[in-house]
Amino acid sequence: EPLEVRLPEGSVIPWGATQITVVTRNNQSNALTGISVDIVDVHVAGAPLGLAFEDTDVDYGAFGGMITVMRAKNESDIAEYVIYWGIGEAEDDPTTLDMIAEMNVTSPFSEQ
């Protein structure tokens, strides 16, 4: 018969956590191995499938050109795509700076 414990709604996942893991423990220590399941948040919008930008502004230190966003596979929970200047890889530890543009899923691109 399975054992169950409820994770309260509204629980915040620690930064960087991608799985829930269980290990066994006796009176002396935890087991060295366990079993894990990936964390999937049902209310997180799907990620875009791709992003491309090519600078067409010939001036040094100035940028311009077309930003192309490849839409998410499922847009049912997406209202907008928001484009920011950023530092670092978005998949790792993203830091967003100023917003560049918003694109409504059902209407055209809007610059900031």
Disulfide bonds with the S-S distance in Angstrom:
none
